[in-house]
Amino acid sequence: MFSWEVKNLVLNWTEKYRPKKLSEIIGNEKAVSQLKTWADEWEKSLTPVKKAVILSGKPGVGKTSAALALANEHGWPVIELNASDVRNASRIESIVVPSATNETFSSDGRFLPSNKGGRKLILFDEADNLYESSAGEKTDSEYTDRGGKKALIETIKISKQPIILIVNDYYALTKGSGSLLKEICLNIKFYNVQSNQIIELLKDICKKENINIHPNVIKTIAEKNNGDIRSAINDLQAICIGKRMVDIRDIDAIGFRNREREIFDFLRELFRSKDLKNLRRRLSELDESPDNLIMWLDENLPYQYLESRDTASAYDFISKADIFLDRIYRRQQFDLMSYAAELMCCGIAISKSRYYPIVKYNFPFWLSEMKRSKQSREIRDSLCYKIGNMLHVSKNKVVEIIFPYFKYIFKNDYTFAKEMVKEMGLTEGEILLLVDNSQDLAEKLLSQEVEREEKKLIQPLEEKDKIEREEEDKRKQMRLLDF
């Protein structure tokens, strides 16, 4: 989620009950195990295979808690940095590099050299907000970030200390000049936590707070927050504050996070109202990122506004908001967000010349297509990565230049295709992508590979039989000679 407003930070139950050990982290057992193994490598070796790890996943699933629990278990002091404060090359070089290359001290002031196991954890939050400006781009703003990803990569290479990068969007961090991070960092994916695990956690918190709460309240909170631990704990605290007894009727006190229903309600109010003050308030409460919201508006505006003048005026405001959003994301100028919000929502509200009947709103087509094509894009990325390894070029170079030619040759030269299947170990999905889903050709290529593997298995057995026969013949000859 991208917050439209700067919220005041208050110490709450999410901090009070933050896990102190990795064993206290709920859910994501595989991710926690991978993180522990990575930390153990730092303890055993001065130069582990991966000096940095990327914890990726949705907000509220335990990424930061796992990192802090890991540091606490190993006794590592934590240097916590945020991409909103340290985004560009100069800031990284002045703050992050000294932290990564210098030695550390214990909590009681003792010097702990790295060659004797002295460690500190550099925790880089919101790392996907790092910005890399385009070549030749002229920018004088203090908010503009140049070379942030490149500087981070160089820092990881020379680091003597473990580094954890926390991101919501793994692709945003590793695209463009950040692509090398895929190779030098270990990526650990965190997923939504199961509702039954959140229920047990909320019960435990209520027990520690000496609060008698109806079981259905806890169940409702866990289910409505859809795997987000932080939001579930915040909702629990909101409903329990100042109480020792929480009844099922108190559940109405919370506005739950049903995101799809929220966005539909917001669109309905936006398209039918001109109360700008109320719309600003609703916008600040909406749990939807600006780049997603603008797609919802773009998708549904022509169905709601029937007058061409109203539609043209509204799209004019949307186009201006899009310019602001582009500037915000490219140059990290978040102070412009209020302008984008005003143009995107208030501009649409005042564009209507009359009130229109409510229509059925649609999910953005682009988001649906991205979700539908996720598997095929993953297959393409895997294939391009294999081609890149074989040709010693980056995956991006394969996607941009090489892939169309490789695909054409693969589809039209059977001998070449057989060799590539053997050389790169292509999967069925990757072969189908290269032959445009030609099932017959894919099965033919796969059968060649199967035959080759079967021969590998049969050949040692045949050789073993041959050796045994030769030894038996020798034994017979020896018996004859003895006779």
PyMOL commands that set and color helices and strands:
alter all, ss='L'
color gray80, all
select helices_A, chain A and resi 13-16+22-24+29-44+63-74+89-101+114-116+127-129+148-158+170-174+176-178+181-184+195-208+215-224+229-240+248-253+259-272+276-285+290-304+308-331+334-351+365-372+374-391+395-412+414-424+428-434+439-482
alter helices_A, ss='H'
color red, helices_A
select strands_A, chain A and resi 52-56+78-82+104-105+111-112+121-125+163-167+185-189+212-213+245-246
alter strands_A, ss='S'
color yellow, strands_A
deselect
rebuild
show_as cartoon
